[in-house]
Amino acid sequence: MKKSLSRKQVVIIASVLVVFLLGAYAFWIKEGNYFFDPYNGLVTSIDVQMDEATRALVQQRVATAEASLAAQEESGTEIDTALYVTIAENEKMLGDLVSSRLMYETYLRTNDSSYLVWNSYAKLLELMKDFPAAEDAFKKSLSIVAIEGSYQDYAEFLRTHYPDRIADEKAILDEAFVSFHQTPWLMIALGDWFFKTGECDQGKAHYDVAVSLSPDNAASIERDQAEKLEVCKQPR
């Protein structure tokens, strides 16, 4: 014959269940959004300052592009996928980062070989503070077509958000050097890297090359170089 639970045992079991349910509810309130909101914890919008006339113009561009897409879908004609990029860029200008992201992603699902769109998408993800996804997008852009501007954007991304990853930054700069050799930007970027790591002679040498490559900006480059050399004189 089955032994029934005592009143004390029932109370203990009920108490444990209540504690468990309360804990589960608290977890759901705190973490539940992560299961349903893919942008939870990210920046989804920014406050963009623009006059009303400009805002109305940008909104009209979005509306026109959306109407064109709707008409193409309804008629069954070939979709002009460039319209997705148009909407993405203008939604970004309006500060709606989620709408912009969705349009970039829609475009990239149909054409993932545009290095320019991947780079623009990466910058949007950076604005949203989705840094791992942004880095993947920067790398994807460079894997398709490696232009100096994309190296600049990726190197700046690493310096800004991952300042401790100095080896990764140097690897990117060295990779750019293999393709583009001595350019004003690259010499300054490499010079800054050497100054940052305390190799001041190398930093100065790279800045000297930048001065020779960009005589019109020589005064500005030399001023920056002098400031960094002063820092080098300070005890570490």
C-alpha positions in Angstrom: 0.0 0.0 0.0 1.3 3.4 -1.0 2.3 5.6 1.8 0.8 9.1 1.7 2.8 12.2 2.2 2.7 13.8 5.6 1.5 17.4 5.9 5.0 18.5 6.7 6.3 16.9 3.5 3.6 18.5 1.4 4.4 21.9 2.8 8.1 21.4 2.1 7.4 20.3 -1.5 5.0 23.2 -2.1 7.6 25.7 -0.7 10.3 24.3 -3.0 7.9 24.6 -5.9 7.1 28.2 -5.0 10.8 29.2 -4.7 11.5 27.5 -8.1 8.6 29.2 -9.8 9.6 32.6 -8.4 13.1 32.1 -9.5 12.0 31.1 -13.0 9.8 34.1 -13.2 12.6 36.5 -12.0 14.9 34.9 -14.6 12.3 35.4 -17.3 11.7 39.1 -16.4 15.5 39.7 -16.5 16.6 37.5 -19.4 13.4 36.6 -21.3 13.9 39.4 -23.9 17.1 37.7 -25.2 15.0 34.8 -26.4 12.6 37.0 -28.5 14.4 40.2 -29.2 17.6 39.7 -31.3 18.6 43.3 -30.7 18.3 43.2 -26.9 21.3 45.0 -25.4 22.2 46.6 -28.7 21.7 50.3 -29.7 18.6 50.2 -31.9 18.3 54.0 -32.7 20.3 57.1 -32.5 19.3 60.8 -32.2 20.1 62.4 -35.5 20.1 66.2 -35.7 18.8 67.5 -39.0 16.5 70.2 -40.1 12.9 69.3 -40.9 13.3 69.9 -44.7 16.2 67.5 -44.8 14.3 64.9 -42.7 11.3 65.1 -45.0 13.5 64.6 -48.0 15.2 61.5 -46.5 11.8 60.1 -45.4 10.5 60.7 -49.0 13.5 58.7 -50.4 12.6 55.8 -48.1 8.9 55.9 -49.1 9.7 56.1 -52.8 12.1 53.1 -52.6 9.5 51.1 -50.6 6.8 51.9 -53.1 9.0 50.8 -56.0 9.8 47.5 -54.2 6.1 46.9 -53.5 5.2 47.6 -57.2 7.9 45.2 -58.4 6.8 42.5 -56.0 3.2 42.9 -57.0 3.9 42.9 -60.8 6.3 39.9 -60.5 9.0 41.8 -62.3 12.7 41.5 -61.3 13.4 43.1 -58.0 15.9 46.0 -58.1 17.9 45.0 -55.1 19.8 48.3 -55.0 16.6 49.7 -53.5 17.3 47.7 -50.3 20.6 49.6 -50.0 18.9 52.9 -50.6 16.4 52.2 -47.8 19.2 51.0 -45.5 21.3 54.1 -46.0 18.4 56.5 -45.6 17.0 54.7 -42.5 20.5 55.0 -41.0 20.5 58.7 -41.7 17.2 58.9 -39.9 18.6 57.0 -36.9 16.5 53.9 -37.3 19.4 51.3 -37.0 17.2 48.2 -36.9 15.3 49.1 -40.1 18.6 49.9 -41.7 20.1 46.6 -40.6 17.2 44.6 -41.9 17.5 46.2 -45.3 21.2 45.6 -45.5 20.7 42.0 -44.6 18.0 41.6 -47.1 20.3 42.9 -49.8 23.2 40.7 -48.7 21.1 37.6 -48.8 20.6 38.2 -52.6 24.1 39.6 -53.3 26.8 38.8 -50.8 29.7 39.8 -53.1 29.5 43.6 -52.7 32.5 44.6 -50.6 31.1 48.2 -50.3 27.8 47.1 -48.8 29.6 44.7 -46.4 31.7 47.6 -45.2 28.7 49.8 -44.8 26.9 47.1 -43.0 29.9 46.6 -40.7 29.8 50.3 -39.8 26.1 50.1 -39.0 26.7 47.1 -36.7 29.5 49.0 -35.0 27.0 51.8 -34.4 24.6 49.2 -32.9 27.5 48.0 -30.7 27.2 44.5 -32.1 31.0 44.3 -32.3 31.5 40.6 -33.0 29.1 40.8 -36.0 30.7 44.1 -37.1 34.2 42.5 -37.1 32.9 39.6 -39.2 31.4 42.0 -41.7 34.7 44.0 -42.0 36.6 40.8 -42.6 34.0 39.7 -45.2 34.4 43.0 -47.0 38.2 42.6 -47.1 37.9 39.0 -48.3 36.0 40.1 -51.4 38.0 43.2 -52.4 40.8 44.6 -50.2 40.9 48.3 -50.7 42.9 50.7 -48.5 39.7 52.4 -47.2 38.4 49.1 -45.8 41.7 48.4 -44.1 41.5 51.9 -42.5 38.0 51.2 -41.3 38.9 47.8 -39.8 42.1 49.1 -38.2 40.2 52.0 -36.6 37.5 49.6 -35.4 40.2 47.5 -33.6 41.9 50.6 -32.1 38.6 51.9 -30.8 36.9 48.8 -29.5 39.7 46.3 -28.9 42.7 48.5 -27.9 44.4 45.5 -26.3 44.5 43.5 -29.5 47.6 45.3 -30.7 49.0 42.2 -32.5 45.8 41.9 -34.5 46.0 45.6 -35.4 49.6 45.1 -36.6 48.6 42.1 -38.7 46.0 44.1 -40.5 48.5 47.0 -41.1 51.1 44.6 -42.4 48.6 43.0 -44.7 47.7 46.4 -46.1 51.3 47.2 -46.6 51.8 44.1 -48.7 49.1 45.4 -51.1 49.6 49.1 -51.0 53.2 49.6 -49.8 54.0 53.1 -48.5 51.0 55.4 -48.4 50.5 58.4 -46.1 47.7 56.8 -44.1 49.6 53.5 -43.7 52.9 55.1 -42.7 51.1 57.2 -40.0 49.1 54.2 -38.8 52.2 52.0 -38.5 54.0 54.9 -36.9 51.2 55.2 -34.3 51.4 51.5 -33.7 55.2 51.7 -33.0 54.7 54.8 -30.8 52.0 52.9 -28.8 54.3 49.9 -28.3 57.2 52.1 -27.2 59.3 51.7 -30.4 59.7 55.4 -30.8 62.6 55.3 -33.4 60.4 53.2 -35.7 57.4 55.5 -35.0 59.5 58.5 -36.0 60.9 56.8 -39.1 57.4 56.0 -40.4 56.2 59.5 -39.7 59.2 60.8 -41.7 58.1 58.7 -44.6 54.6 60.0 -44.3 55.9 63.6 -44.4 57.8 62.9 -47.6 54.8 61.3 -49.2 52.4 64.1 -48.3 54.2 67.4 -48.4 50.9 69.4 -48.4 50.1 68.0 -44.9 53.7 68.0 -43.7 53.2 70.6 -41.0 50.3 68.7 -39.4 52.1 65.3 -39.6 55.2 66.8 -38.0 53.2 68.4 -35.3 51.6 65.0 -34.4 55.0 63.4 -34.6 56.4 65.9 -32.2 53.6 65.3 -29.7 54.2 61.6 -29.8 58.0 62.0 -29.4 57.3 64.1 -26.3 55.3 61.2 -24.8 58.2 58.9 -25.6 60.4 61.0 -23.4 58.2 60.4 -20.4 59.1 57.5 -18.1 57.0 54.4 -18.7 
